[in-house]
Amino acid sequence: MRLNLSEDQELMDATVRRFLEKEAPIAKIRAQYDLAEGCARDYWREFCALGWPALLVSEDLGGYALSGATAQDLAIVAEEVGRLIAAGPFTPTAVCLDALSKAGAAFGEVIAKVMSGEVIAAWAYAEAGDQWEPDALQTTARKTGGGVLLDGVKAYVEAGGQADYFLVTARAEAGLTQVLVPKGTANVVVTAAHGVDFVRRFAEVRFDGALLPESALVGPWAGADAQVRRQRQLALLLQCAESNGAVDCAFEFTVDYMRQRYAFGRPIASYQALKHRLADMLARIQASMATTDAAIDAFDAGSPEAERLVHIAKAWVGSKSSMNLSDLVQMTGGIGVTWDHDLHIYERRIAVNRALFGGPERHRQHVHRLISA
């Protein structure tokens, strides 16, 4: 967490934390493990009522600016989401609202409903085989006399089974195109997919000649490449912030456990070997937060360095978060691997975040290509 938050940002942070601690504590997250939707609609509407979705929307469409640094403000919320492994399509909602707001007033009605939590929007972006790169997308969009025709299969669609709208990223002959597809559109088939996260749900979405009117285009035809890169960067930044919050919280309650757990007449936290490991973990946590903050600042500033810094943040946070959770499990001993302990819930969220939008290894390759260019 940044040390120089404004008063408005501190208020947002405190408000979100109080809400999640009251409405979505870990005990409730456990209870939602078998819930098909993973997230109750009433809870999601209340969470959206805190006002964070409006941060992504221009003022003329009903949004507002908290500090003027959108990603920084959203990262505050994302960290709190991570701290309690909160339910709800936080990142897909943020990405879709960013795209719809940039597209203008034509989507004003949908934007208002997504902001209020009345409807859920999901980003149908990646494809089977761990394909997260824009150049690898095979789903196609082509114009016909009646509108836009979509063909292809999207995988790993977060909240896909619960979504009322899909923001579909497809390839036209001259570049990427994005289309907003309502739930129930003919020739669109949604298949629920299995996942390890307690409350996140994913789906496969198939488009077999789905026909949409040209008014469904989000942005210019074959001109969405820059916007898709922005959406991807935003999703990665929020994912990193969320992981940071999750690891920080897991570290806190594990250290508290180690202060209370006695072995040979003294708390296990007092043993020097364990102190050294805790110090290493804390250094990695702080480095993860600093790396994420640097990428967020570059993104908000529209810096050309943003892409490189976002890939660096994902590579670092993705790998170090997994390492930290593994170490924390070891610190707790046998109880840390039981179902009744909370650590495995955090491990699940970190494992999913590590894989979404490509693993750390892939992002290290991106960084290598960028600095070698």
LUMDO-842648 format. One record per residue (C-alpha): residue in one letter; z, y, x. Coordinates in nm, 2 decimals, padded with zeros to 4 digits. Example, Ala and Ser with C-alpha at 12.3 -4.5 7.8 and 13.67 -1.06 7.14 Angstrom:
REM residues 2
   type       c3       c2       c1
      A    00.78   -00.45    01.23
      S    00.71   -00.11    01.37
//
This chain:
REM residues 373
   type       c3       c2       c1
      M    00.00    00.00    00.00
      R   -00.09    00.35    00.13
      L    00.21    00.57    00.22
      N    00.04    00.90    00.12
      L   -00.02    00.85   -00.25
      S   -00.04    01.15   -00.48
      E    00.21    01.19   -00.76
      D   -00.05    01.08   -01.01
      Q   -00.13    00.77   -00.81
      E    00.24    00.68   -00.77
      L    00.28    00.72   -01.15
      M   -00.02    00.49   -01.21
      D    00.12    00.24   -00.97
      A    00.47    00.24   -01.13
      T    00.32    00.22   -01.48
      V    00.10   -00.08   -01.40
      R    00.38   -00.26   -01.22
      R    00.62   -00.20   -01.51
      F    00.37   -00.32   -01.76
      L    00.28   -00.64   -01.57
      E    00.64   -00.72   -01.50
      K    00.72   -00.70   -01.87
      E    00.41   -00.84   -02.03
      A    00.27   -01.08   -01.76
      P    00.55   -01.22   -01.54
      I    00.49   -01.54   -01.35
      A    00.66   -01.74   -01.62
      K    00.39   -01.62   -01.87
      I    00.11   -01.69   -01.61
      R    00.24   -02.05   -01.59
      A    00.23   -02.08   -01.97
      Q   -00.14   -01.97   -01.98
      Y   -00.25   -02.25   -01.74
      D   -00.39   -02.46   -02.03
      L   -00.52   -02.16   -02.23
      A   -00.89   -02.19   -02.26
      E   -00.95   -01.81   -02.23
      G   -00.69   -01.77   -01.96
      C   -00.60   -01.43   -02.11
      A   -00.49   -01.33   -02.45
      R   -00.71   -01.05   -02.60
      D   -00.40   -00.86   -02.72
      Y   -00.26   -00.85   -02.37
      W   -00.60   -00.74   -02.23
      R   -00.63   -00.45   -02.48
      E   -00.28   -00.33   -02.39
      F   -00.36   -00.35   -02.02
      C   -00.68   -00.15   -02.07
      A   -00.48    00.10   -02.27
      L   -00.30    00.21   -01.95
      G   -00.62    00.40   -01.87
      W   -00.75    00.24   -01.55
      P   -01.09    00.14   -01.69
      A   -01.16    00.51   -01.76
      L   -01.15    00.58   -01.39
      L   -01.49    00.43   -01.36
      V   -01.65    00.63   -01.63
      S   -01.78    00.99   -01.62
      E   -01.59    01.25   -01.82
      D   -01.88    01.31   -02.06
      L   -01.85    00.94   -02.16
      G   -01.48    00.95   -02.21
      G   -01.36    00.88   -01.86
      Y   -01.14    01.08   -01.62
      A   -01.07    01.12   -01.25
      L   -00.72    01.05   -01.12
      S   -00.76    01.16   -00.76
      G   -01.13    01.18   -00.72
      A   -01.13    00.87   -00.51
      T   -01.23    00.60   -00.76
      A   -01.20    00.29   -00.53
      Q   -00.87    00.41   -00.39
      D   -00.72    00.46   -00.74
      L   -00.85    00.12   -00.86
      A   -00.72   -00.05   -00.55
      I   -00.37    00.06   -00.65
      V   -00.41   -00.13   -00.98
      A   -00.57   -00.43   -00.80
      E   -00.27   -00.47   -00.57
      E   -00.04   -00.48   -00.87
      V   -00.27   -00.74   -01.03
      G   -00.24   -00.95   -00.72
      R    00.14   -00.92   -00.69
      L    00.19   -01.11   -01.02
      I   -00.14   -01.30   -01.02
      A   -00.22   -01.12   -01.35
      A   -00.46   -01.25   -01.60
      G   -00.77   -01.07   -01.73
      P   -01.12   -00.99   -01.60
      F   -01.01   -00.69   -01.39
      T   -01.29   -00.69   -01.13
      P   -01.58   -00.78   -01.37
      T   -01.47   -00.50   -01.60
      A   -01.46   -00.25   -01.32
      V   -01.81   -00.35   -01.19
      C   -01.97   -00.35   -01.53
      L   -01.82   -00.01   -01.62
      D   -01.94    00.14   -01.29
      A   -02.30    00.02   -01.36
      L   -02.30    00.12   -01.73
      S   -02.16    00.46   -01.66
      K   -02.42    00.53   -01.39
      A   -02.69    00.43   -01.65
      G   -02.58    00.71   -01.88
      A   -02.51    00.78   -02.25
      A   -02.74    00.51   -02.38
      F   -02.45    00.26   -02.34
      G   -02.18    00.50   -02.46
      E   -02.07    00.27   -02.75
      V   -02.04   -00.04   -02.53
      I   -01.86    00.16   -02.26
      A   -01.60    00.28   -02.51
      K   -01.54   -00.07   -02.63
      V   -01.51   -00.22   -02.28
      M   -01.27    00.07   -02.18
      S   -01.05   -00.01   -02.48
      G   -01.05   -00.38   -02.41
      E   -01.21   -00.44   -02.75
      V   -01.49   -00.63   -02.58
      I   -01.52   -00.81   -02.24
      A   -01.81   -00.76   -02.01
      A   -01.89   -01.01   -01.73
      W   -02.11   -00.96   -01.42
      A   -02.37   -01.25   -01.41
      Y   -02.46   -01.21   -01.04
      A   -02.43   -01.51   -00.81
      E   -02.62   -01.84   -00.84
      A   -02.56   -02.20   -00.77
      G   -02.53   -02.32   -00.41
      D   -02.30   -02.04   -00.31
      Q   -02.58   -01.78   -00.33
      W   -02.42   -01.43   -00.32
      E   -02.69   -01.24   -00.14
      P   -02.92   -01.01   -00.34
      D   -03.22   -01.15   -00.15
      A   -03.13   -01.51   -00.25
      L   -03.13   -01.44   -00.63
      Q   -03.38   -01.65   -00.82
      T   -03.32   -01.54   -01.18
      T   -03.62   -01.34   -01.29
      A   -03.68   -01.05   -01.52
      R   -04.03   -00.97   -01.64
      K   -04.17   -00.73   -01.89
      T   -04.35   -00.85   -02.19
      G   -04.50   -00.68   -02.50
      G   -04.17   -00.73   -02.68
      G   -03.93   -00.63   -02.41
      V   -03.77   -00.80   -02.11
      L   -03.77   -01.18   -02.05
      L   -03.50   -01.34   -01.85
      D   -03.52   -01.69   -01.68
      G   -03.27   -01.84   -01.45
      V   -02.91   -01.97   -01.41
      K   -02.61   -01.77   -01.30
      A   -02.30   -01.94   -01.16
      Y   -01.94   -01.85   -01.09
      V   -01.95   -01.59   -01.37
      E   -01.59   -01.47   -01.40
      A   -01.48   -01.45   -01.77
      G   -01.82   -01.58   -01.86
      G   -01.69   -01.79   -02.15
      Q   -01.49   -01.50   -02.29
      A   -01.75   -01.23   -02.24
      D   -01.91   -01.03   -02.52
      Y   -02.17   -00.89   -02.29
      F   -02.33   -01.00   -01.96
      L   -02.45   -00.76   -01.70
      V   -02.73   -00.97   -01.55
      T   -02.87   -00.90   -01.21
      A   -03.22   -01.04   -01.19
      R   -03.53   -01.01   -00.97
      A   -03.84   -00.83   -01.08
      E   -04.16   -00.83   -00.87
      A   -04.08   -00.49   -00.71
      G   -03.70   -00.52   -00.68
      L   -03.37   -00.59   -00.85
      T   -03.33   -00.52   -01.22
      Q   -03.01   -00.52   -01.43
      V   -03.00   -00.61   -01.80
      L   -02.71   -00.60   -02.05
      V   -02.72   -00.92   -02.26
      P   -02.50   -00.95   -02.57
      K   -02.32   -01.27   -02.64
      G   -02.51   -01.49   -02.89
      T   -02.86   -01.38   -02.77
      A   -03.11   -01.65   -02.83
      N   -03.19   -01.89   -02.53
      V   -02.87   -01.80   -02.35
      V   -02.64   -02.09   -02.29
      V   -02.28   -02.05   -02.16
      T   -02.11   -02.36   -02.00
      A   -01.74   -02.34   -01.90
      A   -01.67   -02.43   -01.54
      H   -01.36   -02.57   -01.38
      G   -01.15   -02.36   -01.14
      V   -00.83   -02.37   -00.95
      D   -00.69   -02.03   -01.05
      F   -00.41   -02.05   -01.32
      V   -00.56   -01.78   -01.54
      R   -00.91   -01.69   -01.42
      R   -01.19   -01.87   -01.60
      F   -01.55   -01.90   -01.48
      A   -01.87   -02.02   -01.64
      E   -02.24   -02.10   -01.58
      V   -02.48   -01.89   -01.78
      R   -02.84   -02.01   -01.83
      F   -03.13   -01.79   -01.95
      D   -03.43   -01.99   -02.08
      G   -03.67   -01.72   -02.18
      A   -03.41   -01.49   -02.32
      L   -03.58   -01.19   -02.47
      L   -03.41   -00.84   -02.46
      P   -03.54   -00.50   -02.57
      E   -03.62   -00.26   -02.30
      S   -03.32   -00.05   -02.42
      A   -03.11   -00.33   -02.26
      L   -03.21   -00.22   -01.91
      V   -02.92   -00.09   -01.71
      G   -03.08    00.17   -01.48
      P   -03.44    00.18   -01.38
      W   -03.68   -00.11   -01.39
      A   -03.69   -00.28   -01.04
      G   -03.48    00.00   -00.91
      A   -03.13   -00.15   -00.91
      D   -03.10   -00.25   -00.54
      A   -02.88    00.03   -00.44
      Q   -02.66    00.00   -00.75
      V   -02.62   -00.37   -00.69
      R   -02.51   -00.31   -00.33
      R   -02.25   -00.06   -00.46
      Q   -02.13   -00.31   -00.72
      R   -02.09   -00.58   -00.46
      Q   -01.90   -00.35   -00.23
      L   -01.67   -00.24   -00.51
      A   -01.60   -00.60   -00.61
      L   -01.52   -00.70   -00.25
      L   -01.28   -00.40   -00.21
      L   -01.09   -00.48   -00.53
      Q   -01.07   -00.84   -00.43
      C   -00.93   -00.75   -00.09
      A   -00.67   -00.51   -00.24
      E   -00.57   -00.78   -00.49
      S   -00.53   -01.04   -00.21
      N   -00.32   -00.80   -00.02
      G   -00.09   -00.75   -00.31
      A   -00.06   -01.12   -00.37
      V    00.02   -01.20    00.00
      D    00.27   -00.91    00.02
      C    00.46   -01.03   -00.28
      A    00.46   -01.39   -00.17
      F    00.59   -01.27    00.17
      E    00.87   -01.08    00.00
      F    01.01   -01.36   -00.21
      T    00.97   -01.61    00.07
      V    01.18   -01.40    00.31
      D    01.44   -01.36    00.03
      Y    01.45   -01.74    00.00
      M    01.49   -01.78    00.37
      R    01.79   -01.54    00.37
      Q    01.96   -01.76    00.11
      R    01.86   -02.10    00.24
      Y    02.12   -02.22    00.49
      A    02.07   -02.48    00.76
      F    02.34   -02.58    01.02
      G    02.56   -02.31    00.88
      R    02.33   -02.01    00.90
      P    02.03   -01.86    00.70
      I    01.71   -02.00    00.82
      A    01.57   -01.65    00.84
      S    01.81   -01.59    01.13
      Y    01.64   -01.84    01.36
      Q    01.43   -01.68    01.63
      A    01.13   -01.90    01.61
      L    01.10   -01.83    01.24
      K    01.15   -01.46    01.30
      H    00.86   -01.45    01.54
      R    00.63   -01.62    01.28
      L    00.74   -01.37    01.01
      A    00.67   -01.08    01.24
      D    00.32   -01.22    01.31
      M    00.26   -01.25    00.94
      L    00.38   -00.90    00.86
      A    00.15   -00.77    01.13
      R   -00.14   -00.95    00.97
      I   -00.05   -00.82    00.62
      Q   -00.03   -00.46    00.74
      A   -00.36   -00.50    00.93
      S   -00.52   -00.64    00.61
      M   -00.41   -00.33    00.42
      A   -00.53   -00.09    00.68
      T   -00.86   -00.26    00.71
      T   -00.91   -00.25    00.33
      D   -00.80    00.12    00.32
      A   -01.06    00.21    00.58
      A   -01.34    00.04    00.38
      I   -01.22    00.21    00.06
      D   -01.22    00.55    00.22
      A   -01.58    00.50    00.35
      F   -01.69    00.37    00.00
      D   -01.54    00.67   -00.18
      A   -01.69    00.91    00.07
      G   -02.04    00.75    00.03
      S   -02.04    00.69    00.41
      P   -02.32    00.48    00.56
      E   -02.05    00.29    00.74
      A   -01.91    00.16    00.41
      E   -02.12   -00.16    00.41
      R   -02.01   -00.26    00.75
      L   -01.64   -00.18    00.69
      V   -01.65   -00.37    00.35
      H   -01.78   -00.68    00.52
      I   -01.51   -00.64    00.80
      A   -01.24   -00.61    00.53
      K   -01.36   -00.92    00.35
      A   -01.39   -01.13    00.67
      W   -01.04   -01.03    00.78
      V   -00.85   -01.04    00.45
      G   -01.02   -01.36    00.34
      S   -00.92   -01.55    00.65
      K   -00.58   -01.40    00.72
      S   -00.46   -01.42    00.36
      S   -00.52   -01.80    00.36
      M   -00.34   -01.82    00.69
      N   -00.04   -01.63    00.57
      L    00.00   -01.84    00.25
      S   -00.02   -02.16    00.45
      D    00.25   -02.03    00.68
      L    00.47   -01.92    00.39
      V    00.45   -02.27    00.24
      Q    00.56   -02.42    00.57
      M    00.85   -02.17    00.58
      T    00.99   -02.29    00.25
      G    00.97   -02.66    00.35
      G    00.94   -02.93    00.09
      I    01.01   -02.70   -00.21
      G    00.70   -02.49   -00.13
      V    00.46   -02.77   -00.21
      T    00.62   -02.85   -00.55
      W    00.47   -02.76   -00.89
      D    00.79   -02.57   -00.99
      H    00.76   -02.33   -00.69
      D    00.54   -02.02   -00.73
      L    00.37   -02.03   -00.40
      H    00.09   -02.26   -00.51
      I    00.00   -02.02   -00.79
      Y   -00.05   -01.75   -00.52
      E   -00.24   -02.00   -00.30
      R   -00.48   -02.07   -00.58
      R   -00.56   -01.70   -00.63
      I   -00.61   -01.65   -00.26
      A   -00.83   -01.96   -00.23
      V   -01.05   -01.84   -00.51
      N   -01.07   -01.48   -00.37
      R   -01.17   -01.63   -00.03
      A   -01.47   -01.81   -00.18
      L   -01.59   -01.55   -00.43
      F   -01.88   -01.33   -00.29
      G   -01.90   -01.56    00.01
      G   -01.64   -01.68    00.26
      P   -01.52   -01.49    00.56
      E   -01.76   -01.66    00.79
      R   -02.06   -01.53    00.60
      H   -01.92   -01.17    00.62
      R   -01.87   -01.20    00.99
      Q   -02.23   -01.28    01.02
      H   -02.32   -00.97    00.82
      V   -02.11   -00.76    01.05
      H   -02.29   -00.91    01.35
      R   -02.63   -00.84    01.20
      L   -02.53   -00.48    01.12
      I   -02.40   -00.39    01.47
      S   -02.69   -00.57    01.63
      A   -02.96   -00.38    01.44
//
